[in-house]
């Protein structure tokens, strides 16, 4: 279940290629784990945001939402931040 490669580009491809299905939760968790091993930066933080927000969509754990939204704000990527805000609106 390990993504192919550990570079930022490899993990971005793995994230894009992982369907939003409950059976893929372990793969999303593995992508998150590997992303945390890379140096902080806008791209890495944006990918972490997407991965955590996808996990929130699948599992519904508040912790995943908070981490995802926090990374989205840190990365300052508008589309990712908007995804977090849209998901947050559904929580109310």
PyMOL Python script that loads the backbone (N, CA, C, O; Angstrom):
from pymol import cmd

cmd.read_pdbstr("""\
ATOM      1  N   UNK A   1       0.823  -1.192   0.000  1.00  0.00           N
ATOM      2  CA  UNK A   1       0.000   0.000   0.000  1.00  0.00           C
ATOM      3  C   UNK A   1       0.867   1.256   0.000  1.00  0.00           C
ATOM      4  O   UNK A   1       0.342   2.364   0.104  1.00  0.00           O
ATOM      5  N   UNK A   2       2.146   1.104  -0.111  1.00  0.00           N
ATOM      6  CA  UNK A   2       3.078   2.228  -0.078  1.00  0.00           C
ATOM      7  C   UNK A   2       3.089   2.963  -1.412  1.00  0.00           C
ATOM      8  O   UNK A   2       3.161   2.329  -2.465  1.00  0.00           O
ATOM      9  N   UNK A   3       3.017   4.322  -1.379  1.00  0.00           N
ATOM     10  CA  UNK A   3       3.127   5.087  -2.621  1.00  0.00           C
ATOM     11  C   UNK A   3       4.476   4.844  -3.286  1.00  0.00           C
ATOM     12  O   UNK A   3       5.458   4.524  -2.616  1.00  0.00           O
ATOM     13  N   UNK A   4       4.516   4.995  -4.576  1.00  0.00           N
ATOM     14  CA  UNK A   4       5.768   4.798  -5.316  1.00  0.00           C
ATOM     15  C   UNK A   4       6.655   6.024  -5.161  1.00  0.00           C
ATOM     16  O   UNK A   4       6.360   7.077  -5.728  1.00  0.00           O
ATOM     17  N   UNK A   5       7.732   5.900  -4.404  1.00  0.00           N
ATOM     18  CA  UNK A   5       8.679   6.989  -4.230  1.00  0.00           C
ATOM     19  C   UNK A   5       8.340   7.853  -3.032  1.00  0.00           C
ATOM     20  O   UNK A   5       7.219   7.835  -2.524  1.00  0.00           O
ATOM     21  N   UNK A   6       9.331   8.609  -2.594  1.00  0.00           N
ATOM     22  CA  UNK A   6       9.161   9.449  -1.413  1.00  0.00           C
ATOM     23  C   UNK A   6       9.416  10.925  -1.702  1.00  0.00           C
ATOM     24  O   UNK A   6       9.509  11.722  -0.768  1.00  0.00           O
ATOM     25  N   UNK A   7       9.529  11.307  -2.969  1.00  0.00           N
ATOM     26  CA  UNK A   7       9.754  12.719  -3.267  1.00  0.00           C
ATOM     27  C   UNK A   7       8.421  13.455  -3.232  1.00  0.00           C
ATOM     28  O   UNK A   7       7.357  12.836  -3.277  1.00  0.00           O
ATOM     29  N   UNK A   8       8.487  14.759  -3.153  1.00  0.00           N
ATOM     30  CA  UNK A   8       7.274  15.572  -3.140  1.00  0.00           C
ATOM     31  C   UNK A   8       6.434  15.312  -4.385  1.00  0.00           C
ATOM     32  O   UNK A   8       5.211  15.198  -4.299  1.00  0.00           O
ATOM     33  N   UNK A   9       7.085  15.218  -5.535  1.00  0.00           N
ATOM     34  CA  UNK A   9       6.354  14.960  -6.786  1.00  0.00           C
ATOM     35  C   UNK A   9       5.703  13.576  -6.762  1.00  0.00           C
ATOM     36  O   UNK A   9       4.564  13.417  -7.200  1.00  0.00           O
ATOM     37  N   UNK A  10       6.420  12.582  -6.255  1.00  0.00           N
ATOM     38  CA  UNK A  10       5.865  11.227  -6.158  1.00  0.00           C
ATOM     39  C   UNK A  10       4.639  11.205  -5.248  1.00  0.00           C
ATOM     40  O   UNK A  10       3.626  10.585  -5.569  1.00  0.00           O
ATOM     41  N   UNK A  11       4.745  11.884  -4.118  1.00  0.00           N
ATOM     42  CA  UNK A  11       3.644  11.889  -3.166  1.00  0.00           C
ATOM     43  C   UNK A  11       2.460  12.700  -3.686  1.00  0.00           C
ATOM     44  O   UNK A  11       1.309  12.369  -3.399  1.00  0.00           O
ATOM     45  N   UNK A  12       2.731  13.756  -4.447  1.00  0.00           N
ATOM     46  CA  UNK A  12       1.648  14.525  -5.069  1.00  0.00           C
ATOM     47  C   UNK A  12       0.899  13.646  -6.061  1.00  0.00           C
ATOM     48  O   UNK A  12      -0.331  13.667  -6.101  1.00  0.00           O
ATOM     49  N   UNK A  13       1.625  12.877  -6.858  1.00  0.00           N
ATOM     50  CA  UNK A  13       0.983  11.953  -7.806  1.00  0.00           C
ATOM     51  C   UNK A  13       0.171  10.897  -7.075  1.00  0.00           C
ATOM     52  O   UNK A  13      -0.943  10.567  -7.483  1.00  0.00           O
ATOM     53  N   UNK A  14       0.734  10.368  -5.993  1.00  0.00           N
ATOM     54  CA  UNK A  14       0.031   9.343  -5.215  1.00  0.00           C
ATOM     55  C   UNK A  14      -1.260   9.913  -4.627  1.00  0.00           C
ATOM     56  O   UNK A  14      -2.294   9.245  -4.611  1.00  0.00           O
ATOM     57  N   UNK A  15      -1.187  11.149  -4.147  1.00  0.00           N
ATOM     58  CA  UNK A  15      -2.374  11.779  -3.569  1.00  0.00           C
ATOM     59  C   UNK A  15      -3.444  12.007  -4.629  1.00  0.00           C
ATOM     60  O   UNK A  15      -4.622  11.730  -4.406  1.00  0.00           O
ATOM     61  N   UNK A  16      -3.024  12.514  -5.782  1.00  0.00           N
ATOM     62  CA  UNK A  16      -3.971  12.744  -6.889  1.00  0.00           C
ATOM     63  C   UNK A  16      -4.587  11.436  -7.372  1.00  0.00           C
ATOM     64  O   UNK A  16      -5.759  11.398  -7.745  1.00  0.00           O
ATOM     65  N   UNK A  17      -3.804  10.376  -7.365  1.00  0.00           N
ATOM     66  CA  UNK A  17      -4.262   9.108  -7.905  1.00  0.00           C
ATOM     67  C   UNK A  17      -5.017   8.222  -6.921  1.00  0.00           C
ATOM     68  O   UNK A  17      -5.447   7.123  -7.270  1.00  0.00           O
ATOM     69  N   UNK A  18      -5.175   8.701  -5.696  1.00  0.00           N
ATOM     70  CA  UNK A  18      -5.870   7.900  -4.689  1.00  0.00           C
ATOM     71  C   UNK A  18      -7.341   8.294  -4.655  1.00  0.00           C
ATOM     72  O   UNK A  18      -7.676   9.438  -4.348  1.00  0.00           O
ATOM     73  N   UNK A  19      -8.221   7.340  -4.972  1.00  0.00           N
ATOM     74  CA  UNK A  19      -9.655   7.659  -4.978  1.00  0.00           C
ATOM     75  C   UNK A  19     -10.172   7.960  -3.568  1.00  0.00           C
ATOM     76  O   UNK A  19      -9.658   7.438  -2.579  1.00  0.00           O
ATOM     77  N   UNK A  20     -11.175   8.794  -3.502  1.00  0.00           N
ATOM     78  CA  UNK A  20     -11.786   9.174  -2.231  1.00  0.00           C
ATOM     79  C   UNK A  20     -12.776   8.077  -1.821  1.00  0.00           C
ATOM     80  O   UNK A  20     -13.993   8.222  -1.937  1.00  0.00           O
ATOM     81  N   UNK A  21     -12.198   6.979  -1.338  1.00  0.00           N
ATOM     82  CA  UNK A  21     -12.973   5.805  -0.928  1.00  0.00           C
ATOM     83  C   UNK A  21     -12.474   5.343   0.436  1.00  0.00           C
ATOM     84  O   UNK A  21     -11.286   5.447   0.743  1.00  0.00           O
ATOM     85  N   UNK A  22     -13.389   4.835   1.243  1.00  0.00           N
ATOM     86  CA  UNK A  22     -13.038   4.389   2.596  1.00  0.00           C
ATOM     87  C   UNK A  22     -11.908   3.365   2.592  1.00  0.00           C
ATOM     88  O   UNK A  22     -11.092   3.338   3.513  1.00  0.00           O
ATOM     89  N   UNK A  23     -11.857   2.534   1.574  1.00  0.00           N
ATOM     90  CA  UNK A  23     -10.806   1.508   1.520  1.00  0.00           C
ATOM     91  C   UNK A  23      -9.409   2.116   1.359  1.00  0.00           C
ATOM     92  O   UNK A  23      -8.409   1.425   1.554  1.00  0.00           O
ATOM     93  N   UNK A  24      -9.337   3.396   1.007  1.00  0.00           N
ATOM     94  CA  UNK A  24      -8.055   4.059   0.767  1.00  0.00           C
ATOM     95  C   UNK A  24      -7.516   4.816   1.985  1.00  0.00           C
ATOM     96  O   UNK A  24      -6.462   5.447   1.902  1.00  0.00           O
ATOM     97  N   UNK A  25      -8.229   4.758   3.115  1.00  0.00           N
ATOM     98  CA  UNK A  25      -7.771   5.465   4.321  1.00  0.00           C
ATOM     99  C   UNK A  25      -6.336   5.093   4.688  1.00  0.00           C
ATOM    100  O   UNK A  25      -5.545   5.993   4.971  1.00  0.00           O
ATOM    101  N   UNK A  26      -5.960   3.810   4.698  1.00  0.00           N
ATOM    102  CA  UNK A  26      -4.560   3.489   5.030  1.00  0.00           C
ATOM    103  C   UNK A  26      -3.564   4.135   4.060  1.00  0.00           C
ATOM    104  O   UNK A  26      -2.480   4.552   4.469  1.00  0.00           O
ATOM    105  N   UNK A  27      -3.928   4.215   2.793  1.00  0.00           N
ATOM    106  CA  UNK A  27      -3.032   4.859   1.821  1.00  0.00           C
ATOM    107  C   UNK A  27      -2.895   6.355   2.124  1.00  0.00           C
ATOM    108  O   UNK A  27      -1.787   6.889   2.080  1.00  0.00           O
ATOM    109  N   UNK A  28      -3.993   7.030   2.427  1.00  0.00           N
ATOM    110  CA  UNK A  28      -3.914   8.449   2.798  1.00  0.00           C
ATOM    111  C   UNK A  28      -3.049   8.634   4.042  1.00  0.00           C
ATOM    112  O   UNK A  28      -2.250   9.568   4.109  1.00  0.00           O
ATOM    113  N   UNK A  29      -3.204   7.751   5.027  1.00  0.00           N
ATOM    114  CA  UNK A  29      -2.383   7.841   6.255  1.00  0.00           C
ATOM    115  C   UNK A  29      -0.894   7.652   5.931  1.00  0.00           C
ATOM    116  O   UNK A  29      -0.042   8.336   6.498  1.00  0.00           O
ATOM    117  N   UNK A  30      -0.592   6.736   5.032  1.00  0.00           N
ATOM    118  CA  UNK A  30       0.802   6.509   4.633  1.00  0.00           C
ATOM    119  C   UNK A  30       1.359   7.730   3.902  1.00  0.00           C
ATOM    120  O   UNK A  30       2.506   8.115   4.129  1.00  0.00           O
ATOM    121  N   UNK A  31       0.566   8.337   3.037  1.00  0.00           N
ATOM    122  CA  UNK A  31       1.001   9.550   2.336  1.00  0.00           C
ATOM    123  C   UNK A  31       1.292  10.656   3.348  1.00  0.00           C
ATOM    124  O   UNK A  31       2.301  11.353   3.235  1.00  0.00           O
ATOM    125  N   UNK A  32       0.414  10.819   4.330  1.00  0.00           N
ATOM    126  CA  UNK A  32       0.624  11.825   5.381  1.00  0.00           C
ATOM    127  C   UNK A  32       1.934  11.549   6.113  1.00  0.00           C
ATOM    128  O   UNK A  32       2.737  12.455   6.335  1.00  0.00           O
ATOM    129  N   UNK A  33       2.137  10.290   6.482  1.00  0.00           N
ATOM    130  CA  UNK A  33       3.364   9.932   7.217  1.00  0.00           C
ATOM    131  C   UNK A  33       4.611  10.285   6.407  1.00  0.00           C
ATOM    132  O   UNK A  33       5.569  10.837   6.949  1.00  0.00           O
ATOM    133  N   UNK A  34       4.601   9.969   5.126  1.00  0.00           N
ATOM    134  CA  UNK A  34       5.758  10.252   4.273  1.00  0.00           C
ATOM    135  C   UNK A  34       5.934  11.753   4.039  1.00  0.00           C
ATOM    136  O   UNK A  34       7.062  12.241   3.975  1.00  0.00           O
ATOM    137  N   UNK A  35       4.834  12.481   3.913  1.00  0.00           N
ATOM    138  CA  UNK A  35       4.942  13.934   3.736  1.00  0.00           C
ATOM    139  C   UNK A  35       5.562  14.593   4.969  1.00  0.00           C
ATOM    140  O   UNK A  35       6.332  15.546   4.841  1.00  0.00           O
ATOM    141  N   UNK A  36       5.236  14.098   6.146  1.00  0.00           N
ATOM    142  CA  UNK A  36       5.800  14.670   7.377  1.00  0.00           C
ATOM    143  C   UNK A  36       7.311  14.469   7.454  1.00  0.00           C
ATOM    144  O   UNK A  36       7.983  15.176   8.204  1.00  0.00           O
ATOM    145  N   UNK A  37       7.846  13.541   6.708  1.00  0.00           N
ATOM    146  CA  UNK A  37       9.292  13.298   6.708  1.00  0.00           C
ATOM    147  C   UNK A  37      10.039  14.308   5.832  1.00  0.00           C
ATOM    148  O   UNK A  37      11.258  14.433   5.944  1.00  0.00           O
ATOM    149  N   UNK A  38       9.331  15.022   4.970  1.00  0.00           N
ATOM    150  CA  UNK A  38       9.957  16.004   4.073  1.00  0.00           C
ATOM    151  C   UNK A  38      10.062  17.356   4.761  1.00  0.00           C
ATOM    152  O   UNK A  38       9.316  17.637   5.699  1.00  0.00           O
ATOM    153  N   UNK A  39      10.986  18.197   4.297  1.00  0.00           N
ATOM    154  CA  UNK A  39      11.137  19.524   4.905  1.00  0.00           C
ATOM    155  C   UNK A  39       9.870  20.371   4.693  1.00  0.00           C
ATOM    156  O   UNK A  39       9.226  20.281   3.648  1.00  0.00           O
ATOM    157  N   UNK A  40       9.525  21.188   5.689  1.00  0.00           N
ATOM    158  CA  UNK A  40       8.352  22.055   5.546  1.00  0.00           C
ATOM    159  C   UNK A  40       8.496  22.983   4.345  1.00  0.00           C
ATOM    160  O   UNK A  40       9.602  23.375   3.972  1.00  0.00           O
ATOM    161  N   UNK A  41       7.388  23.318   3.764  1.00  0.00           N
ATOM    162  CA  UNK A  41       7.360  24.223   2.624  1.00  0.00           C
ATOM    163  C   UNK A  41       5.939  24.354   2.124  1.00  0.00           C
ATOM    164  O   UNK A  41       5.064  23.578   2.507  1.00  0.00           O
ATOM    165  N   UNK A  42       5.714  25.314   1.287  1.00  0.00           N
ATOM    166  CA  UNK A  42       4.365  25.600   0.799  1.00  0.00           C
ATOM    167  C   UNK A  42       3.726  24.394   0.100  1.00  0.00           C
ATOM    168  O   UNK A  42       2.570  24.062   0.358  1.00  0.00           O
ATOM    169  N   UNK A  43       4.482  23.748  -0.779  1.00  0.00           N
ATOM    170  CA  UNK A  43       3.932  22.597  -1.509  1.00  0.00           C
ATOM    171  C   UNK A  43       3.647  21.422  -0.580  1.00  0.00           C
ATOM    172  O   UNK A  43       2.577  20.817  -0.631  1.00  0.00           O
ATOM    173  N   UNK A  44       4.628  21.112   0.273  1.00  0.00           N
ATOM    174  CA  UNK A  44       4.433  19.998   1.208  1.00  0.00           C
ATOM    175  C   UNK A  44       3.235  20.275   2.114  1.00  0.00           C
ATOM    176  O   UNK A  44       2.406  19.392   2.336  1.00  0.00           O
ATOM    177  N   UNK A  45       3.141  21.498   2.636  1.00  0.00           N
ATOM    178  CA  UNK A  45       2.043  21.838   3.527  1.00  0.00           C
ATOM    179  C   UNK A  45       0.700  21.792   2.794  1.00  0.00           C
ATOM    180  O   UNK A  45      -0.312  21.394   3.370  1.00  0.00           O
ATOM    181  N   UNK A  46       0.695  22.197   1.534  1.00  0.00           N
ATOM    182  CA  UNK A  46      -0.531  22.113   0.740  1.00  0.00           C
ATOM    183  C   UNK A  46      -0.961  20.675   0.530  1.00  0.00           C
ATOM    184  O   UNK A  46      -2.152  20.369   0.600  1.00  0.00           O
ATOM    185  N   UNK A  47      -0.005  19.783   0.270  1.00  0.00           N
ATOM    186  CA  UNK A  47      -0.320  18.370   0.101  1.00  0.00           C
ATOM    187  C   UNK A  47      -0.801  17.748   1.413  1.00  0.00           C
ATOM    188  O   UNK A  47      -1.721  16.930   1.418  1.00  0.00           O
ATOM    189  N   UNK A  48      -0.171  18.142   2.525  1.00  0.00           N
ATOM    190  CA  UNK A  48      -0.637  17.661   3.822  1.00  0.00           C
ATOM    191  C   UNK A  48      -2.066  18.124   4.086  1.00  0.00           C
ATOM    192  O   UNK A  48      -2.890  17.367   4.599  1.00  0.00           O
ATOM    193  N   UNK A  49      -2.347  19.369   3.730  1.00  0.00           N
ATOM    194  CA  UNK A  49      -3.706  19.894   3.917  1.00  0.00           C
ATOM    195  C   UNK A  49      -4.714  19.046   3.152  1.00  0.00           C
ATOM    196  O   UNK A  49      -5.738  18.640   3.701  1.00  0.00           O
ATOM    197  N   UNK A  50      -4.421  18.782   1.890  1.00  0.00           N
ATOM    198  CA  UNK A  50      -5.343  17.991   1.063  1.00  0.00           C
ATOM    199  C   UNK A  50      -5.498  16.585   1.639  1.00  0.00           C
ATOM    200  O   UNK A  50      -6.614  16.073   1.732  1.00  0.00           O
ATOM    201  N   UNK A  51      -4.399  15.967   2.022  1.00  0.00           N
ATOM    202  CA  UNK A  51      -4.461  14.598   2.557  1.00  0.00           C
ATOM    203  C   UNK A  51      -5.291  14.551   3.835  1.00  0.00           C
ATOM    204  O   UNK A  51      -6.146  13.678   3.986  1.00  0.00           O
ATOM    205  N   UNK A  52      -5.044  15.484   4.759  1.00  0.00           N
ATOM    206  CA  UNK A  52      -5.811  15.494   6.004  1.00  0.00           C
ATOM    207  C   UNK A  52      -7.289  15.805   5.752  1.00  0.00           C
ATOM    208  O   UNK A  52      -8.160  15.210   6.386  1.00  0.00           O
ATOM    209  N   UNK A  53      -7.576  16.725   4.837  1.00  0.00           N
ATOM    210  CA  UNK A  53      -8.976  17.044   4.540  1.00  0.00           C
ATOM    211  C   UNK A  53      -9.673  15.868   3.865  1.00  0.00           C
ATOM    212  O   UNK A  53     -10.859  15.640   4.104  1.00  0.00           O
ATOM    213  N   UNK A  54      -8.963  15.121   3.031  1.00  0.00           N
ATOM    214  CA  UNK A  54      -9.539  13.917   2.429  1.00  0.00           C
ATOM    215  C   UNK A  54      -9.838  12.873   3.515  1.00  0.00           C
ATOM    216  O   UNK A  54     -10.881  12.220   3.493  1.00  0.00           O
ATOM    217  N   UNK A  55      -8.907  12.731   4.460  1.00  0.00           N
ATOM    218  CA  UNK A  55      -9.151  11.809   5.567  1.00  0.00           C
ATOM    219  C   UNK A  55     -10.380  12.244   6.362  1.00  0.00           C
ATOM    220  O   UNK A  55     -11.187  11.409   6.770  1.00  0.00           O
ATOM    221  N   UNK A  56     -10.518  13.536   6.579  1.00  0.00           N
ATOM    222  CA  UNK A  56     -11.697  14.030   7.291  1.00  0.00           C
ATOM    223  C   UNK A  56     -12.970  13.673   6.531  1.00  0.00           C
ATOM    224  O   UNK A  56     -13.963  13.262   7.131  1.00  0.00           O
ATOM    225  N   UNK A  57     -12.939  13.830   5.211  1.00  0.00           N
ATOM    226  CA  UNK A  57     -14.116  13.489   4.409  1.00  0.00           C
ATOM    227  C   UNK A  57     -14.472  12.008   4.552  1.00  0.00           C
ATOM    228  O   UNK A  57     -15.649  11.647   4.550  1.00  0.00           O
ATOM    229  N   UNK A  58     -13.460  11.160   4.676  1.00  0.00           N
ATOM    230  CA  UNK A  58     -13.691   9.725   4.735  1.00  0.00           C
ATOM    231  C   UNK A  58     -14.011   9.211   6.137  1.00  0.00           C
ATOM    232  O   UNK A  58     -14.874   8.350   6.309  1.00  0.00           O
ATOM    233  N   UNK A  59     -13.311   9.746   7.134  1.00  0.00           N
ATOM    234  CA  UNK A  59     -13.406   9.198   8.485  1.00  0.00           C
ATOM    235  C   UNK A  59     -14.215  10.102   9.415  1.00  0.00           C
ATOM    236  O   UNK A  59     -14.855   9.623  10.350  1.00  0.00           O
ATOM    237  N   UNK A  60     -14.184  11.411   9.154  1.00  0.00           N
ATOM    238  CA  UNK A  60     -14.949  12.345   9.968  1.00  0.00           C
ATOM    239  C   UNK A  60     -14.322  12.708  11.302  1.00  0.00           C
ATOM    240  O   UNK A  60     -15.014  13.199  12.194  1.00  0.00           O
ATOM    241  N   UNK A  61     -13.016  12.475  11.454  1.00  0.00           N
ATOM    242  CA  UNK A  61     -12.347  12.813  12.712  1.00  0.00           C
ATOM    243  C   UNK A  61     -11.986  14.300  12.730  1.00  0.00           C
ATOM    244  O   UNK A  61     -11.325  14.810  11.825  1.00  0.00           O
ATOM    245  N   UNK A  62     -12.438  14.975  13.781  1.00  0.00           N
ATOM    246  CA  UNK A  62     -12.201  16.411  13.951  1.00  0.00           C
ATOM    247  C   UNK A  62     -10.712  16.753  13.847  1.00  0.00           C
ATOM    248  O   UNK A  62     -10.346  17.773  13.263  1.00  0.00           O
ATOM    249  N   UNK A  63      -9.863  15.905  14.409  1.00  0.00           N
ATOM    250  CA  UNK A  63      -8.414  16.136  14.387  1.00  0.00           C
ATOM    251  C   UNK A  63      -7.892  16.253  12.949  1.00  0.00           C
ATOM    252  O   UNK A  63      -7.055  17.108  12.660  1.00  0.00           O
ATOM    253  N   UNK A  64      -8.378  15.406  12.062  1.00  0.00           N
ATOM    254  CA  UNK A  64      -7.955  15.477  10.661  1.00  0.00           C
ATOM    255  C   UNK A  64      -8.390  16.793  10.030  1.00  0.00           C
ATOM    256  O   UNK A  64      -7.636  17.405   9.274  1.00  0.00           O
ATOM    257  N   UNK A  65      -9.601  17.224  10.342  1.00  0.00           N
ATOM    258  CA  UNK A  65     -10.076  18.509   9.799  1.00  0.00           C
ATOM    259  C   UNK A  65      -9.201  19.660  10.302  1.00  0.00           C
ATOM    260  O   UNK A  65      -8.763  20.501   9.518  1.00  0.00           O
ATOM    261  N   UNK A  66      -8.948  19.691  11.620  1.00  0.00           N
ATOM    262  CA  UNK A  66      -8.167  20.793  12.194  1.00  0.00           C
ATOM    263  C   UNK A  66      -6.751  20.843  11.624  1.00  0.00           C
ATOM    264  O   UNK A  66      -6.239  21.920  11.319  1.00  0.00           O
ATOM    265  N   UNK A  67      -6.122  19.680  11.483  1.00  0.00           N
ATOM    266  CA  UNK A  67      -4.778  19.636  10.894  1.00  0.00           C
ATOM    267  C   UNK A  67      -4.821  20.079   9.434  1.00  0.00           C
ATOM    268  O   UNK A  67      -3.984  20.866   8.990  1.00  0.00           O
ATOM    269  N   UNK A  68      -5.803  19.567   8.692  1.00  0.00           N
ATOM    270  CA  UNK A  68      -5.905  19.920   7.281  1.00  0.00           C
ATOM    271  C   UNK A  68      -6.123  21.402   7.080  1.00  0.00           C
ATOM    272  O   UNK A  68      -5.470  22.015   6.237  1.00  0.00           O
ATOM    273  N   UNK A  69      -7.029  21.986   7.840  1.00  0.00           N
ATOM    274  CA  UNK A  69      -7.315  23.416   7.694  1.00  0.00           C
ATOM    275  C   UNK A  69      -6.115  24.250   8.124  1.00  0.00           C
ATOM    276  O   UNK A  69      -5.808  25.269   7.506  1.00  0.00           O
ATOM    277  N   UNK A  70      -5.441  23.818   9.176  1.00  0.00           N
ATOM    278  CA  UNK A  70      -4.249  24.534   9.633  1.00  0.00           C
ATOM    279  C   UNK A  70      -3.152  24.519   8.556  1.00  0.00           C
ATOM    280  O   UNK A  70      -2.543  25.550   8.272  1.00  0.00           O
ATOM    281  N   UNK A  71      -2.909  23.356   7.968  1.00  0.00           N
ATOM    282  CA  UNK A  71      -1.907  23.280   6.898  1.00  0.00           C
ATOM    283  C   UNK A  71      -2.346  24.082   5.678  1.00  0.00           C
ATOM    284  O   UNK A  71      -1.509  24.665   4.989  1.00  0.00           O
ATOM    285  N   UNK A  72      -3.631  24.117   5.407  1.00  0.00           N
ATOM    286  CA  UNK A  72      -4.132  24.908   4.274  1.00  0.00           C
ATOM    287  C   UNK A  72      -3.846  26.384   4.486  1.00  0.00           C
ATOM    288  O   UNK A  72      -3.440  27.080   3.555  1.00  0.00           O
ATOM    289  N   UNK A  73      -4.051  26.861   5.695  1.00  0.00           N
ATOM    290  CA  UNK A  73      -3.777  28.276   5.993  1.00  0.00           C
ATOM    291  C   UNK A  73      -2.274  28.567   5.938  1.00  0.00           C
ATOM    292  O   UNK A  73      -1.856  29.610   5.435  1.00  0.00           O
ATOM    293  N   UNK A  74      -1.472  27.641   6.457  1.00  0.00           N
ATOM    294  CA  UNK A  74      -0.015  27.814   6.446  1.00  0.00           C
ATOM    295  C   UNK A  74       0.518  27.855   5.015  1.00  0.00           C
ATOM    296  O   UNK A  74       1.390  28.662   4.694  1.00  0.00           O
ATOM    297  N   UNK A  75      -0.006  26.989   4.168  1.00  0.00           N
ATOM    298  CA  UNK A  75       0.470  26.904   2.782  1.00  0.00           C
ATOM    299  C   UNK A  75       0.046  28.112   1.957  1.00  0.00           C
ATOM    300  O   UNK A  75       0.659  28.417   0.935  1.00  0.00           O
ATOM    301  N   UNK A  76      -1.008  28.803   2.404  1.00  0.00           N
ATOM    302  CA  UNK A  76      -1.524  29.977   1.690  1.00  0.00           C
ATOM    303  C   UNK A  76      -1.876  29.655   0.239  1.00  0.00           C
ATOM    304  O   UNK A  76      -1.615  30.435  -0.677  1.00  0.00           O
ATOM    305  N   UNK A  77      -2.484  28.467   0.061  1.00  0.00           N
ATOM    306  CA  UNK A  77      -2.972  28.063  -1.254  1.00  0.00           C
ATOM    307  C   UNK A  77      -4.488  28.219  -1.230  1.00  0.00           C
ATOM    308  O   UNK A  77      -5.191  27.494  -0.527  1.00  0.00           O
ATOM    309  N   UNK A  78      -4.975  29.172  -2.006  1.00  0.00           N
ATOM    310  CA  UNK A  78      -6.383  29.567  -1.955  1.00  0.00           C
ATOM    311  C   UNK A  78      -7.352  28.393  -2.146  1.00  0.00           C
ATOM    312  O   UNK A  78      -8.305  28.253  -1.380  1.00  0.00           O
ATOM    313  N   UNK A  79      -7.123  27.565  -3.137  1.00  0.00           N
ATOM    314  CA  UNK A  79      -8.052  26.461  -3.408  1.00  0.00           C
ATOM    315  C   UNK A  79      -8.117  25.467  -2.255  1.00  0.00           C
ATOM    316  O   UNK A  79      -9.187  24.951  -1.933  1.00  0.00           O
ATOM    317  N   UNK A  80      -6.990  25.207  -1.647  1.00  0.00           N
ATOM    318  CA  UNK A  80      -6.957  24.266  -0.536  1.00  0.00           C
ATOM    319  C   UNK A  80      -7.649  24.879   0.683  1.00  0.00           C
ATOM    320  O   UNK A  80      -8.380  24.190   1.393  1.00  0.00           O
ATOM    321  N   UNK A  81      -7.423  26.158   0.922  1.00  0.00           N
ATOM    322  CA  UNK A  81      -8.081  26.835   2.039  1.00  0.00           C
ATOM    323  C   UNK A  81      -9.594  26.835   1.846  1.00  0.00           C
ATOM    324  O   UNK A  81     -10.351  26.607   2.789  1.00  0.00           O
ATOM    325  N   UNK A  82     -10.026  27.094   0.608  1.00  0.00           N
ATOM    326  CA  UNK A  82     -11.464  27.095   0.318  1.00  0.00           C
ATOM    327  C   UNK A  82     -12.077  25.707   0.533  1.00  0.00           C
ATOM    328  O   UNK A  82     -13.207  25.597   1.010  1.00  0.00           O
ATOM    329  N   UNK A  83     -11.338  24.649   0.184  1.00  0.00           N
ATOM    330  CA  UNK A  83     -11.813  23.293   0.444  1.00  0.00           C
ATOM    331  C   UNK A  83     -12.024  23.107   1.939  1.00  0.00           C
ATOM    332  O   UNK A  83     -13.051  22.581   2.366  1.00  0.00           O
ATOM    333  N   UNK A  84     -11.056  23.537   2.731  1.00  0.00           N
ATOM    334  CA  UNK A  84     -11.174  23.430   4.185  1.00  0.00           C
ATOM    335  C   UNK A  84     -12.361  24.212   4.710  1.00  0.00           C
ATOM    336  O   UNK A  84     -13.091  23.725   5.574  1.00  0.00           O
ATOM    337  N   UNK A  85     -12.565  25.411   4.205  1.00  0.00           N
ATOM    338  CA  UNK A  85     -13.701  26.215   4.655  1.00  0.00           C
ATOM    339  C   UNK A  85     -15.029  25.562   4.258  1.00  0.00           C
ATOM    340  O   UNK A  85     -15.978  25.555   5.042  1.00  0.00           O
ATOM    341  N   UNK A  86     -15.094  25.021   3.055  1.00  0.00           N
ATOM    342  CA  UNK A  86     -16.325  24.358   2.591  1.00  0.00           C
ATOM    343  C   UNK A  86     -16.630  23.153   3.475  1.00  0.00           C
ATOM    344  O   UNK A  86     -17.776  22.945   3.875  1.00  0.00           O
ATOM    345  N   UNK A  87     -15.604  22.360   3.777  1.00  0.00           N
ATOM    346  CA  UNK A  87     -15.807  21.201   4.654  1.00  0.00           C
ATOM    347  C   UNK A  87     -16.193  21.645   6.065  1.00  0.00           C
ATOM    348  O   UNK A  87     -17.004  20.997   6.727  1.00  0.00           O
ATOM    349  N   UNK A  88     -15.609  22.746   6.517  1.00  0.00           N
ATOM    350  CA  UNK A  88     -15.931  23.268   7.839  1.00  0.00           C
ATOM    351  C   UNK A  88     -17.369  23.733   7.952  1.00  0.00           C
ATOM    352  O   UNK A  88     -17.980  23.607   9.013  1.00  0.00           O
ATOM    353  N   UNK A  89     -17.915  24.268   6.876  1.00  0.00           N
ATOM    354  CA  UNK A  89     -19.310  24.716   6.892  1.00  0.00           C
ATOM    355  C   UNK A  89     -20.251  23.544   7.102  1.00  0.00           C
ATOM    356  O   UNK A  89     -21.297  23.691   7.734  1.00  0.00           O
ATOM    357  N   UNK A  90     -19.890  22.394   6.581  1.00  0.00           N
ATOM    358  CA  UNK A  90     -20.721  21.203   6.743  1.00  0.00           C
ATOM    359  C   UNK A  90     -20.710  20.647   8.155  1.00  0.00           C
ATOM    360  O   UNK A  90     -21.548  19.815   8.503  1.00  0.00           O
ATOM    361  N   UNK A  91     -19.761  21.104   8.978  1.00  0.00           N
ATOM    362  CA  UNK A  91     -19.628  20.598  10.346  1.00  0.00           C
ATOM    363  C   UNK A  91     -20.623  21.258  11.282  1.00  0.00           C
ATOM    364  O   UNK A  91     -20.914  20.715  12.348  1.00  0.00           O
ATOM    365  N   UNK A  92     -21.150  22.412  10.912  1.00  0.00           N
ATOM    366  CA  UNK A  92     -22.019  23.182  11.824  1.00  0.00           C
ATOM    367  C   UNK A  92     -23.405  22.646  11.885  1.00  0.00           C
ATOM    368  O   UNK A  92     -24.245  23.186  12.605  1.00  0.00           O
TER     369      UNK A  92
END
""", "prot")
cmd.dss("prot")
cmd.show_as("cartoon", "prot")
cmd.util.cbc("prot")
cmd.orient("prot")
